[in-house]
Amino acid sequence: MEPVIDQACAAALYSADDAGLDTGASLLAADPASDGAAHRRGEEFLRRAWERGWQPADVVRVVRRELGEDRAALAAALITAETARYPALPPRWADQLAGLPAPAPRGLPDRFGYAWALLELYRLLLGLPVIEPVGPPPGRGPRETGFPHRPPAAEEPRMLTRIRALLAKAEATGFPEEAEALTTKAQELMARHSIDEALLAARGQGTGGPGACRIGVDAPYESAKAILLDAVASANRCRAVWNSELGFTTVVGFEPDLEAVELLFTSLLVQGTAAMTKAEAGQRAGGRKRTKTFRQSFLMAYAQRLGSRLAADTARVTAAAGAEEASGGAGRPGGLLPVLAARDVAVTEAAERMFPRTTTTRVRGATDAEGWTHGTAAADRARMGGRTGEIGG
């Protein structure tokens, strides 16, 4: 006779309606001895997801979007249990595990409801498609999978800690001028850090070729957020590919630049959202009620304006570093521009290998003039440069 978990999965996981879930949940609820096997089956589904390119944050993101916060907490419990079996985890996994929602407790008093939730989650996990991997699955090393070696760091580099602190202060302050100054300094440190790492790599002290990471791009207004992320990635010598169906963007680049993209995008999105909320409140006070079009236009303007400024600022800081190198300052070796050009080529080739077939898509345009004006002004306040919009040289 088939184990109860096999019967429950056969009934629940391959049907599109709730009748199969009802049958499977009834079988599990009536057999407390099957609880352990039911949880092990979920961990098995997670291992399949890892092999198909998924990572913990990706799984929780899609579960939250499709099934809600309760199921995301259930997924977090399974992920915590499954990943505990490995002596070491791939890069970025520790941070993702730390960011999981609080795990749902096992064995709730309502056995039928708990079993139903488990099987609903398993059905989603079973149907996850293959996606482009951005690192090795747990239990396998970079050399087995072709990803660049990235040894685990004992602690975060001091530069990143400083950048993170500056951006946190920029997000928290209620004074635009202070936020601008803090973000300016953070971006200056990012740009310098990127150039220093490129030169170290050119001297044979780097950590290999380009890597990749995924960053969630959540609704609402995901097209504007994806445009902002693309602008931040391009300005930091990375390439971004948005998967609108699954709600994330894959960013390809060298590790210091990927870290910069994650930090800066998150901070700019927080600052932009706060500015949008404040501007919208002013519109409502004036009797206006069309908030959806205002927000969409605001964020589109914010993303496009920042994109043009970031591109110009990156060119300026690179030129300043090149001039400093030419004058023999800071002990920089020759050949900065060729080094950066070679890294750009490497990133482009890596992105094309990962995504040999990409498509462009039209996004909904901005239709609200007030939203566009306020969004542009917010982007100017969040500018990445000094008094004239430049990154400090």
C-alpha positions as CSV (number, residue, x, y, z in Angstrom):
1,M,0.0,0.0,0.0
2,E,1.3,3.5,-0.8
3,P,2.4,5.7,2.1
4,V,-0.2,8.3,3.1
5,I,2.0,11.1,1.9
6,D,2.2,9.6,-1.6
7,Q,-1.6,9.2,-1.7
8,A,-2.1,12.8,-0.5
9,C,0.4,14.2,-3.0
10,A,-1.1,12.2,-5.9
11,A,-4.6,13.5,-5.0
12,A,-3.6,17.2,-4.4
13,L,-0.6,18.2,-6.5
14,Y,-1.7,17.4,-10.0
15,S,-5.2,18.9,-9.9
16,A,-6.1,22.5,-10.7
17,D,-9.1,22.7,-8.3
18,D,-9.5,22.6,-4.6
19,A,-11.2,19.1,-4.6
20,G,-7.8,17.4,-4.8
21,L,-6.4,19.6,-2.0
22,D,-9.4,18.6,0.2
23,T,-8.8,14.9,-0.4
24,G,-5.1,15.1,0.2
25,A,-5.5,17.2,3.3
26,S,-8.1,14.8,4.7
27,L,-5.7,11.9,4.3
28,L,-2.8,13.7,6.1
29,A,-5.1,15.1,8.8
30,A,-6.3,11.6,9.6
31,D,-2.8,10.2,10.0
32,P,-0.6,12.0,12.5
33,A,2.2,9.5,11.8
34,S,2.6,11.0,8.4
35,D,3.6,14.4,9.6
36,G,7.4,13.8,9.4
37,A,7.1,12.4,5.9
38,A,5.0,15.4,4.8
39,H,7.6,17.9,5.9
40,R,10.4,15.8,4.3
41,R,8.5,15.8,1.1
42,G,8.3,19.6,1.2
43,E,12.1,19.8,1.7
44,E,12.5,17.5,-1.3
45,F,10.5,19.9,-3.4
46,L,12.7,22.7,-2.3
47,R,15.8,20.8,-3.3
48,R,14.3,20.4,-6.8
49,A,13.7,24.2,-6.8
50,W,17.4,24.8,-6.0
51,E,18.4,22.6,-8.9
52,R,16.1,24.6,-11.2
53,G,17.9,27.9,-10.3
54,W,15.7,29.2,-7.5
55,Q,17.1,30.6,-4.2
56,P,15.4,31.2,-0.8
57,A,14.4,34.8,-1.4
58,D,13.0,33.9,-4.9
59,V,10.8,31.1,-3.4
60,V,9.4,33.3,-0.6
61,R,8.8,36.1,-3.1
62,V,6.7,34.0,-5.5
63,V,4.9,32.2,-2.6
64,R,4.0,35.5,-1.0
65,R,2.7,36.9,-4.4
66,E,0.7,33.9,-5.3
67,L,-0.5,32.5,-2.0
68,G,-0.1,35.3,0.6
69,E,1.9,36.0,3.7
70,D,0.7,32.9,5.7
71,R,2.1,30.5,3.0
72,A,5.3,32.6,2.8
73,A,5.8,31.9,6.5
74,L,5.2,28.2,5.9
75,A,7.7,28.2,3.1
76,A,10.2,30.0,5.4
77,A,9.9,27.2,7.9
78,L,10.6,24.6,5.3
79,I,13.5,26.5,3.9
80,T,15.0,26.9,7.4
81,A,14.8,23.2,8.0
82,E,16.1,22.2,4.5
83,T,19.1,24.5,4.5
84,A,20.2,23.4,8.0
85,R,21.4,20.1,6.5
86,Y,24.3,21.8,4.6
87,P,27.7,22.4,6.2
88,A,28.1,25.5,4.1
89,L,25.8,27.6,1.9
90,P,26.4,29.5,-1.4
91,P,27.2,33.2,-1.3
92,R,24.2,35.5,-0.6
93,W,22.2,32.7,1.0
94,A,22.9,33.6,4.6
95,D,21.6,37.1,4.0
96,Q,18.5,35.7,2.3
97,L,17.8,33.4,5.2
98,A,18.2,36.2,7.6
99,G,15.6,38.2,5.7
100,L,13.0,35.4,5.7
101,P,9.6,36.0,7.4
102,A,9.1,34.4,10.8
103,P,8.6,30.7,10.1
104,A,5.1,29.3,10.7
105,P,4.9,26.8,13.6
106,R,4.5,23.2,12.6
107,G,1.5,21.1,13.6
108,L,-1.2,23.7,14.2
109,P,-4.2,22.5,16.1
110,D,-6.3,22.6,12.9
111,R,-4.7,19.5,11.3
112,F,-6.9,19.7,8.2
113,G,-6.2,23.4,7.6
114,Y,-2.4,22.9,8.1
115,A,-2.3,20.0,5.8
116,W,-4.3,21.9,3.2
117,A,-1.8,24.8,3.4
118,L,1.1,22.5,3.0
119,L,-0.2,20.8,0.0
120,E,-1.2,24.1,-1.6
121,L,2.4,25.3,-1.1
122,Y,3.8,22.0,-2.5
123,R,1.7,22.4,-5.6
124,L,3.2,25.8,-6.2
125,L,6.7,24.5,-5.6
126,L,6.3,21.6,-7.9
127,G,5.2,23.9,-10.7
128,L,8.1,26.3,-10.5
129,P,9.8,26.7,-13.9
130,V,13.5,26.4,-14.6
131,I,15.2,29.9,-14.4
132,E,18.7,31.1,-15.0
133,P,20.9,30.2,-12.1
134,V,22.8,33.0,-10.4
135,G,25.0,30.8,-8.3
136,P,25.5,27.1,-7.4
137,P,22.8,25.2,-5.5
138,P,23.7,24.2,-1.9
139,G,26.0,21.2,-1.7
140,R,27.8,22.1,-4.9
141,G,30.8,24.3,-5.4
142,P,31.4,27.1,-7.9
143,R,33.8,24.9,-9.9
144,E,31.2,22.3,-10.5
145,T,28.7,24.8,-11.9
146,G,30.9,27.3,-13.7
147,F,30.3,30.3,-11.4
148,P,33.1,32.5,-10.2
149,H,34.6,31.6,-6.9
150,R,33.6,33.9,-4.1
151,P,35.0,32.8,-0.8
152,P,32.8,33.6,2.2
153,A,33.8,36.8,4.0
154,A,34.3,36.7,7.7
155,E,32.7,40.2,7.9
156,E,31.4,42.9,5.6
157,P,34.2,45.1,4.1
158,R,34.5,48.4,6.1
159,M,33.7,50.4,2.9
160,L,30.3,48.6,2.5
161,T,29.4,49.1,6.1
162,R,30.1,52.8,5.8
163,I,28.1,53.1,2.6
164,R,25.2,51.2,4.2
165,A,25.2,53.5,7.2
166,L,25.2,56.6,4.9
167,L,22.2,55.4,2.9
168,A,20.3,54.4,6.0
169,K,20.7,58.0,7.3
170,A,19.6,59.4,4.0
171,E,16.5,57.3,4.1
172,A,15.7,58.3,7.7
173,T,16.2,62.1,7.5
174,G,13.3,64.4,6.9
175,F,15.6,67.1,5.3
176,P,16.2,66.8,1.5
177,E,19.5,68.6,1.6
178,E,20.9,66.3,4.3
179,A,19.6,63.2,2.3
180,E,21.3,64.6,-0.8
181,A,24.6,65.1,0.9
182,L,24.6,61.6,2.5
183,T,23.6,59.9,-0.7
184,T,26.2,61.8,-2.6
185,K,28.9,60.6,-0.3
186,A,27.7,57.0,-0.5
187,Q,27.7,57.0,-4.3
188,E,31.2,58.5,-4.3
189,L,32.4,55.7,-2.1
190,M,30.7,53.2,-4.3
191,A,32.4,54.5,-7.4
192,R,35.8,54.6,-5.8
193,H,35.4,51.1,-4.4
194,S,34.4,49.8,-7.8
195,I,37.4,51.3,-9.5
196,D,39.8,50.1,-6.8
197,E,38.4,46.6,-7.1
198,A,38.8,46.7,-10.9
199,L,42.4,47.7,-10.6
200,L,43.1,45.0,-8.0
201,A,41.6,42.4,-10.3
202,A,43.8,43.6,-13.2
203,R,46.8,42.9,-11.0
204,G,45.6,39.4,-10.4
205,Q,44.2,40.0,-6.9
206,G,40.5,39.8,-7.9
207,T,38.0,37.0,-7.3
208,G,37.3,35.9,-10.9
209,G,34.7,36.9,-13.5
210,P,31.3,38.4,-13.4
211,G,28.5,37.0,-11.3
212,A,24.8,37.7,-10.9
213,C,22.1,38.3,-8.4
214,R,18.3,38.6,-8.4
215,I,16.5,41.6,-7.0
216,G,12.7,41.6,-6.5
217,V,10.6,44.0,-8.4
218,D,7.3,44.0,-6.7
219,A,3.9,45.4,-7.7
220,P,2.5,48.0,-7.7
221,Y,4.2,50.2,-10.4
222,E,6.7,47.4,-11.1
223,S,7.6,48.8,-14.6
224,A,8.8,52.1,-13.1
225,K,10.7,50.2,-10.5
226,A,12.3,48.0,-13.1
227,I,13.4,51.0,-15.1
228,L,14.9,52.5,-12.0
229,L,16.8,49.3,-11.3
230,D,18.0,49.1,-14.9
231,A,19.3,52.7,-14.6
232,V,21.2,52.0,-11.3
233,A,22.6,48.8,-12.8
234,S,23.8,50.5,-16.0
235,A,25.5,53.3,-14.0
236,N,27.4,50.7,-11.9
237,R,28.7,48.8,-14.9
238,C,26.1,46.0,-14.6
239,R,23.4,44.6,-16.9
240,A,19.8,44.1,-15.8
241,V,17.2,41.7,-17.3
242,W,13.7,42.0,-15.9
243,N,11.3,39.0,-15.7
244,S,8.0,40.7,-15.3
245,E,6.1,37.4,-15.0
246,L,8.1,36.2,-12.0
247,G,8.6,39.6,-10.4
248,F,12.4,40.0,-10.3
249,T,15.3,41.4,-12.2
250,T,18.6,39.5,-12.7
251,V,21.6,41.8,-12.5
252,V,24.9,40.6,-14.0
253,G,28.2,42.2,-13.0
254,F,31.3,42.0,-10.8
255,E,30.7,41.5,-7.2
256,P,31.5,45.0,-5.8
257,D,29.2,46.5,-8.5
258,L,26.4,44.0,-7.7
259,E,26.6,45.1,-4.0
260,A,26.5,48.7,-5.0
261,V,23.4,48.1,-7.2
262,E,21.5,46.4,-4.4
263,L,22.3,49.0,-1.8
264,L,21.7,52.0,-4.1
265,F,18.5,50.7,-5.7
266,T,16.9,49.9,-2.3
267,S,17.8,53.3,-0.9
268,L,16.6,55.3,-3.9
269,L,13.4,53.3,-4.0
270,V,12.8,54.1,-0.3
271,Q,13.6,57.8,-0.8
272,G,11.4,58.0,-4.0
273,T,8.5,56.3,-2.3
274,A,8.7,58.7,0.7
275,A,8.9,61.7,-1.7
276,M,5.9,60.4,-3.7
277,T,3.8,59.9,-0.6
278,K,4.6,63.5,0.5
279,A,3.8,64.9,-2.9
280,E,0.6,62.9,-3.1
281,A,-0.5,64.2,0.2
282,G,-0.1,67.7,-1.1
283,Q,-2.2,66.8,-4.2
284,R,-5.0,65.4,-2.0
285,A,-5.0,68.5,0.2
286,G,-5.7,70.4,-3.0
287,G,-8.7,68.3,-3.7
288,R,-7.2,65.9,-6.2
289,K,-8.1,62.2,-6.1
290,R,-6.5,60.5,-9.1
291,T,-3.7,59.0,-7.1
292,K,-2.9,55.9,-9.3
293,T,-1.9,57.9,-12.4
294,F,-0.1,60.4,-10.2
295,R,2.0,57.6,-8.6
296,Q,2.8,55.9,-11.9
297,S,3.9,59.2,-13.5
298,F,5.9,60.2,-10.5
299,L,7.9,57.0,-10.4
300,M,8.4,56.9,-14.1
301,A,9.8,60.4,-14.0
302,Y,11.9,59.6,-11.0
303,A,13.4,56.6,-12.7
304,Q,14.1,58.3,-16.0
305,R,15.6,61.4,-14.5
306,L,17.9,59.5,-12.1
307,G,18.9,57.2,-15.0
308,S,20.3,60.1,-17.1
309,R,22.0,61.7,-14.1
310,L,23.6,58.5,-12.9
311,A,25.0,57.8,-16.4
312,A,26.5,61.2,-16.6
313,D,27.8,61.0,-13.0
314,T,29.5,57.7,-13.7
315,A,31.3,59.1,-16.7
316,R,32.5,62.1,-14.6
317,V,33.9,60.0,-11.7
318,T,35.6,57.7,-14.2
319,A,37.2,60.7,-16.0
320,A,38.3,62.2,-12.7
321,A,39.9,58.9,-11.7
322,G,41.6,58.7,-15.1
323,A,43.0,62.2,-14.7
324,E,44.2,61.4,-11.2
325,E,45.9,58.3,-12.6
326,A,47.5,60.3,-15.5
327,S,49.0,62.7,-13.0
328,G,50.4,59.9,-10.9
329,G,48.1,60.5,-7.9
330,A,47.0,57.9,-5.4
331,G,49.6,55.4,-6.7
332,R,47.2,54.1,-9.3
333,P,48.8,51.9,-12.0
334,G,48.4,52.7,-15.7
335,G,45.6,51.5,-17.8
336,L,42.4,52.3,-15.9
337,L,40.2,52.9,-18.9
338,P,41.2,49.7,-20.7
339,V,40.6,47.8,-17.4
340,L,37.1,49.2,-17.1
341,A,36.4,48.5,-20.8
342,A,37.5,44.9,-20.5
343,R,35.2,44.5,-17.5
344,D,32.3,46.0,-19.5
345,V,32.9,43.4,-22.2
346,A,33.1,40.6,-19.7
347,V,29.8,41.6,-18.1
348,T,28.1,41.9,-21.5
349,E,29.3,38.5,-22.6
350,A,28.2,36.9,-19.3
351,A,24.7,38.5,-19.6
352,E,24.4,37.3,-23.2
353,R,25.4,33.7,-22.2
354,M,22.7,33.8,-19.4
355,F,20.1,35.4,-21.6
356,P,20.7,34.5,-25.3
357,R,17.2,35.6,-26.1
358,T,15.7,38.7,-24.6
359,T,12.9,40.9,-25.8
360,T,12.0,44.5,-25.3
361,T,8.6,45.6,-24.2
362,R,6.6,48.7,-24.1
363,V,5.7,50.1,-20.7
364,R,2.8,52.2,-19.8
365,G,3.7,55.8,-20.3
366,A,3.3,58.7,-17.9
367,T,-0.1,60.5,-18.3
368,D,-0.1,62.8,-15.3
369,A,1.8,66.0,-15.7
370,E,1.8,66.9,-12.0
371,G,3.1,63.4,-11.2
372,W,5.9,63.8,-13.7
373,T,6.9,67.2,-12.5
374,H,7.0,66.1,-8.8
375,G,8.9,62.9,-9.7
376,T,11.6,64.8,-11.7
377,A,12.0,67.2,-8.8
378,A,12.4,64.2,-6.4
379,A,15.1,62.7,-8.6
380,D,16.9,66.0,-8.6
381,R,16.8,66.1,-4.8
382,A,18.2,62.6,-4.7
383,R,21.0,63.5,-7.1
384,M,24.2,61.5,-6.9
385,G,26.6,64.4,-7.4
386,G,28.0,67.4,-5.6
387,R,26.7,70.9,-5.9
388,T,26.4,70.7,-9.6
389,G,25.1,67.1,-9.7
390,E,28.5,65.5,-10.0
391,I,30.0,62.6,-8.0
392,G,32.7,64.0,-5.9
393,G,36.1,63.5,-7.6
